Amino acid sequence: MQLAPSHQFRAEQEDICVLLNGGSGKYDTEAAAGEIRAAFAASGREAKLRVLDKGSDILPAARAALEDGFATIVAAGGDGTISAVASVLRGSGVTMGVIPLGTFNYFARSLDIPLEIPAAVALLTQGTARPVRVATINDRLFLNNASLGAYPAILKTREDVYRKWGRSRLAAYWSVLVALVTLRKPLHLTIEAAGQKSERRTPLIFAVNNAFQLEQLGLQGREDIAAGRLAMFIAPDTSRWGMLRNAVLLALGLAEKDQNFDLVAAERITITDSGRSYDIACDGERGKMRAPYTLQAIEDELTVIAPHARKDDLR
């Protein structure tokens, strides 16, 4: 009699693997790990918990969990952690779970996934699997947003502020002001979408794949996302103080289309320039990427555990 490989046997016994990003959010890692273990024990389900020391461990850990044959792989962390795990699981047929531990938790909130660890773990055993649309910029996946220009600069400043003052929404908003005061030159780009091409000079491009986040920011585009399109916002080329004003209006949910931002919506958007490399931000994580850029929405690439009431709703 031939025995099954060891990873297949383990998957039968512990069909859930939790990847906990120790550098994510405001939670103490040991406290979060203890709370996750206790919540699974209370649910009567077993799960393999793998605690990761830093963000760079997420992708290899997700690939290893996939190779080990787990039926559900859970991202425990912020939006960047969730997006990284999703990039490995997309198209695999393996279900993703979420335990939100970040500062903003846009992805989890868009699906009504509880923000408390015990309730989020209970959902993993009681919820329903639903397809979720993803988006990509070139070969990089994002669930909520991708951006060029000012926003990646804001994230870099935010990392410095977090190291000094700790993680909080106030620190996040303060980093916006600091970054914009020191921002350099605007971008010179050609944007092609829905058969239209235009030359743009702008300090910020912000593409959104999450209707909930649009509503939180007071921006239009929900109908576009419901129709399968990305909503991309282009900031006007203004003075430094004009950019600061637009950023404050955006943070307060008071930004208006055609006044503070131009809206371009399409299933596929191409951005070109001279081929330079720019800082790109995807779901709060920065990285260098060389132009040109192709952004597109892709349906049914990922399956996520969500409440029954959110089985088919727009997120």
C-alpha positions as CSV (number, residue, x, y, z in Angstrom):
1,M,0.0,0.0,0.0
2,Q,1.4,3.4,-1.0
3,L,1.3,6.1,1.6
4,A,0.2,9.6,0.7
5,P,2.9,12.3,0.9
6,S,3.3,13.8,4.3
7,H,2.0,17.2,3.3
8,Q,-1.3,15.7,2.0
9,F,-1.9,13.9,5.3
10,R,-1.3,17.1,7.2
11,A,-3.7,19.0,5.0
12,E,-6.4,16.5,5.9
13,Q,-5.8,17.0,9.7
14,E,-5.2,20.7,9.6
15,D,-6.8,22.0,6.5
16,I,-6.4,25.7,7.5
17,C,-3.0,27.5,7.5
18,V,-2.7,30.9,9.1
19,L,0.1,33.2,8.0
20,L,0.6,35.9,10.6
21,N,2.7,38.9,9.6
22,G,4.5,39.9,12.8
23,G,5.3,43.3,11.4
24,S,1.7,44.2,10.5
25,G,-0.7,46.6,12.2
26,K,-0.9,47.7,15.8
27,Y,-1.1,44.2,17.4
28,D,1.6,42.7,19.5
29,T,2.7,39.5,17.6
30,E,2.7,37.2,20.6
31,A,-0.7,38.5,21.8
32,A,-2.2,38.2,18.3
33,A,-0.8,34.6,17.9
34,G,-2.2,33.6,21.3
35,E,-5.6,35.1,20.5
36,I,-5.7,33.3,17.1
37,R,-4.9,30.0,18.7
38,A,-7.5,30.5,21.4
39,A,-10.1,31.4,18.9
40,F,-9.5,28.3,16.8
41,A,-9.6,26.1,19.9
42,A,-12.9,27.6,20.8
43,S,-14.3,26.9,17.3
44,G,-13.3,23.2,17.5
45,R,-11.2,23.5,14.3
46,E,-7.5,22.9,14.0
47,A,-5.2,25.3,12.1
48,K,-1.5,25.5,11.4
49,L,-0.2,28.9,12.6
50,R,3.0,30.2,10.9
51,V,4.3,33.4,12.4
52,L,6.4,35.5,10.0
53,D,9.0,37.9,11.3
54,K,8.8,40.4,8.4
55,G,6.9,41.3,5.3
56,S,9.4,39.8,2.9
57,D,8.6,36.4,4.4
58,I,4.9,36.5,3.2
59,L,5.3,35.4,-0.4
60,P,7.6,32.4,0.2
61,A,5.4,31.4,3.2
62,A,2.2,31.6,1.0
63,R,3.9,29.5,-1.7
64,A,5.0,26.9,0.9
65,A,1.5,26.7,2.3
66,L,0.1,26.2,-1.2
67,E,2.7,23.5,-1.9
68,D,1.8,21.8,1.5
69,G,-1.8,21.3,0.2
70,F,-3.8,23.3,2.7
71,A,-7.5,23.8,1.6
72,T,-7.7,27.3,3.1
73,I,-4.8,29.8,3.6
74,V,-5.4,32.7,5.9
75,A,-3.7,36.1,5.6
76,A,-3.5,37.6,9.1
77,G,-2.3,41.2,8.7
78,G,-3.0,44.4,6.9
79,D,-4.0,45.1,3.3
80,G,-0.5,44.6,2.0
81,T,-0.3,41.1,3.7
82,I,-3.6,40.1,2.3
83,S,-2.7,41.3,-1.2
84,A,0.6,39.4,-1.1
85,V,-1.1,36.1,-0.1
86,A,-3.8,36.7,-2.8
87,S,-1.1,37.1,-5.4
88,V,0.0,33.6,-4.7
89,L,-3.5,32.0,-4.4
90,R,-5.1,33.6,-7.5
91,G,-6.1,31.0,-10.0
92,S,-5.0,28.1,-7.7
93,G,-8.5,27.1,-6.6
94,V,-7.4,27.4,-2.9
95,T,-9.6,29.5,-0.7
96,M,-8.2,32.6,1.1
97,G,-9.3,33.6,4.6
98,V,-8.6,36.9,6.3
99,I,-7.9,38.0,9.8
100,P,-7.5,41.8,9.5
101,L,-4.7,43.3,11.7
102,G,-3.9,46.4,9.7
103,T,-4.5,50.1,10.2
104,F,-7.2,50.7,7.6
105,N,-8.3,47.1,6.6
106,Y,-10.1,48.3,3.4
107,F,-10.3,44.8,1.9
108,A,-11.7,43.2,5.1
109,R,-14.2,46.0,5.7
110,S,-15.3,45.9,2.0
111,L,-16.5,42.3,2.7
112,D,-17.8,42.9,6.2
113,I,-15.1,40.6,7.7
114,P,-15.0,41.3,11.4
115,L,-12.1,43.3,12.7
116,E,-11.9,41.4,16.0
117,I,-9.8,38.3,16.0
118,P,-12.3,35.9,17.6
119,A,-15.1,37.0,15.3
120,A,-12.8,36.8,12.2
121,V,-11.7,33.2,13.1
122,A,-15.4,32.2,13.7
123,L,-16.2,33.5,10.2
124,L,-13.4,31.2,8.8
125,T,-15.4,28.2,10.0
126,Q,-18.9,29.5,9.4
127,G,-18.7,31.8,6.4
128,T,-19.1,31.1,2.7
129,A,-16.6,31.2,-0.1
130,R,-17.2,33.9,-2.7
131,P,-15.3,35.0,-5.9
132,V,-13.5,38.3,-5.7
133,R,-12.3,40.4,-8.5
134,V,-8.6,41.3,-8.5
135,A,-6.7,43.8,-10.6
136,T,-3.1,44.0,-11.8
137,I,-0.6,46.6,-12.8
138,N,1.7,44.7,-15.2
139,D,2.3,41.5,-13.4
140,R,1.6,42.8,-9.9
141,L,-1.7,42.1,-8.2
142,F,-3.7,44.6,-6.2
143,L,-7.1,44.2,-4.4
144,N,-7.8,47.8,-3.4
145,N,-5.6,50.3,-5.2
146,A,-2.5,51.0,-7.2
147,S,-0.8,54.4,-7.6
148,L,2.1,56.4,-9.0
149,G,3.5,59.7,-7.9
150,A,2.6,61.3,-4.6
151,Y,1.1,58.3,-2.9
152,P,4.2,56.1,-3.0
153,A,6.1,59.1,-1.6
154,I,3.5,59.4,1.1
155,L,3.9,55.7,2.0
156,K,7.7,56.1,2.3
157,T,7.2,59.0,4.7
158,R,4.5,57.0,6.6
159,E,7.0,54.2,7.2
160,D,9.4,56.7,8.8
161,V,6.6,58.2,10.9
162,Y,5.4,54.8,12.0
163,R,9.0,53.8,13.1
164,K,9.2,57.0,15.2
165,W,5.7,57.4,16.6
166,G,4.0,54.0,16.1
167,R,1.1,53.0,13.9
168,S,-2.1,55.1,14.0
169,R,-4.5,56.8,11.6
170,L,-3.3,60.2,12.9
171,A,0.3,59.2,12.1
172,A,-0.9,58.1,8.6
173,Y,-2.6,61.5,7.9
174,W,0.4,63.4,9.2
175,S,2.6,61.6,6.8
176,V,0.4,62.8,3.9
177,L,1.1,66.4,4.9
178,V,4.9,65.9,5.4
179,A,5.3,64.0,2.0
180,L,3.4,66.6,0.0
181,V,5.3,69.5,1.4
182,T,8.5,67.9,0.1
183,L,7.2,66.4,-3.1
184,R,9.3,66.7,-6.3
185,K,8.3,67.2,-9.9
186,P,5.0,65.9,-11.4
187,L,4.8,63.0,-13.8
188,H,4.6,63.4,-17.6
189,L,2.5,60.5,-18.9
190,T,0.3,59.3,-21.8
191,I,-2.9,57.5,-20.7
192,E,-5.0,55.3,-23.0
193,A,-8.4,54.0,-21.8
194,A,-11.6,53.1,-23.6
195,G,-10.1,54.0,-27.0
196,Q,-9.2,57.5,-25.8
197,K,-5.6,58.8,-25.5
198,S,-4.4,61.9,-23.6
199,E,-1.2,63.5,-22.5
200,R,-1.2,64.3,-18.8
201,R,1.1,66.1,-16.4
202,T,0.1,65.1,-12.9
203,P,1.6,64.6,-9.4
204,L,-0.7,61.6,-8.6
205,I,-2.5,58.7,-10.3
206,F,-4.7,56.6,-8.1
207,A,-6.4,53.5,-9.5
208,V,-9.1,51.9,-7.4
209,N,-10.6,48.3,-7.5
210,N,-12.7,48.6,-4.3
211,A,-16.1,50.3,-4.2
212,F,-16.0,50.5,-0.4
213,Q,-12.8,52.5,-0.4
214,L,-14.2,54.9,-3.0
215,E,-17.1,55.5,-0.6
216,Q,-14.8,56.0,2.3
217,L,-12.8,58.6,0.4
218,G,-15.9,60.3,-0.9
219,L,-15.1,59.6,-4.5
220,Q,-17.3,58.7,-7.4
221,G,-16.8,55.5,-9.5
222,R,-18.9,52.9,-7.7
223,E,-21.0,52.3,-10.8
224,D,-17.8,51.8,-12.9
225,I,-16.5,49.1,-10.5
226,A,-19.9,47.4,-10.5
227,A,-19.7,47.3,-14.3
228,G,-16.2,45.6,-14.2
229,R,-14.1,48.7,-14.7
230,L,-11.2,50.2,-12.8
231,A,-11.8,53.8,-11.5
232,M,-8.6,55.8,-12.0
233,F,-8.2,59.3,-10.6
234,I,-5.8,61.8,-12.0
235,A,-4.8,64.8,-9.8
236,P,-4.5,68.1,-11.6
237,D,-1.0,69.7,-12.0
238,T,-1.2,72.4,-9.4
239,S,1.1,74.2,-7.0
240,R,2.4,72.3,-4.0
241,W,-0.3,74.0,-1.8
242,G,-2.9,73.0,-4.3
243,M,-1.8,69.4,-4.0
244,L,-1.9,69.7,-0.3
245,R,-5.5,71.1,-0.5
246,N,-6.6,68.2,-2.7
247,A,-5.0,65.7,-0.4
248,V,-6.8,67.1,2.6
249,L,-10.1,67.1,0.8
250,L,-9.5,63.5,-0.2
251,A,-8.7,62.5,3.4
252,L,-11.8,64.3,4.6
253,G,-14.0,62.7,2.0
254,L,-14.8,66.0,0.3
255,A,-12.9,65.6,-3.0
256,E,-15.1,66.2,-6.1
257,K,-14.8,64.9,-9.6
258,D,-13.6,67.4,-12.3
259,Q,-12.5,69.8,-9.5
260,N,-10.0,67.9,-7.4
261,F,-9.5,64.8,-9.6
262,D,-10.3,63.7,-13.1
263,L,-11.9,60.2,-13.3
264,V,-11.0,57.7,-16.1
265,A,-12.7,54.3,-16.0
266,A,-12.0,51.2,-18.1
267,E,-11.4,47.5,-17.8
268,R,-7.9,48.1,-19.2
269,I,-5.8,51.2,-18.9
270,T,-2.3,51.8,-20.4
271,I,0.1,54.4,-19.1
272,T,3.3,55.1,-21.0
273,D,6.2,57.6,-20.8
274,S,9.9,57.4,-21.7
275,G,10.4,54.1,-20.0
276,R,11.6,55.3,-16.7
277,S,11.2,53.3,-13.5
278,Y,8.8,54.8,-10.9
279,D,7.8,54.0,-7.4
280,I,4.5,52.1,-7.5
281,A,2.3,51.5,-4.5
282,C,-0.1,48.5,-4.5
283,D,-2.4,48.1,-1.4
284,G,0.0,50.1,0.8
285,E,3.2,48.3,-0.4
286,R,5.9,50.1,-2.4
287,G,8.2,48.9,-5.2
288,K,10.0,50.0,-8.3
289,M,8.4,49.2,-11.7
290,R,9.5,50.4,-15.2
291,A,6.9,52.0,-17.6
292,P,4.8,51.3,-19.6
293,Y,2.1,50.1,-17.2
294,T,-1.0,48.1,-18.0
295,L,-3.8,48.1,-15.4
296,Q,-6.7,45.7,-15.8
297,A,-9.5,44.2,-13.8
298,I,-9.8,40.4,-13.7
299,E,-13.0,38.7,-12.6
300,D,-13.2,35.5,-10.5
301,E,-9.5,35.0,-9.9
302,L,-9.7,34.6,-6.2
303,T,-12.0,32.9,-3.7
304,V,-12.4,34.5,-0.2
305,I,-14.4,33.5,2.9
306,A,-17.0,36.1,3.6
307,P,-20.2,36.4,5.5
308,H,-23.2,34.7,3.9
309,A,-24.9,38.1,3.4
310,R,-22.0,39.3,1.3
311,K,-21.9,36.3,-1.1
312,D,-22.7,38.3,-4.2
313,D,-22.6,42.0,-3.1
314,L,-20.3,44.6,-4.7
315,R,-17.4,45.1,-2.4
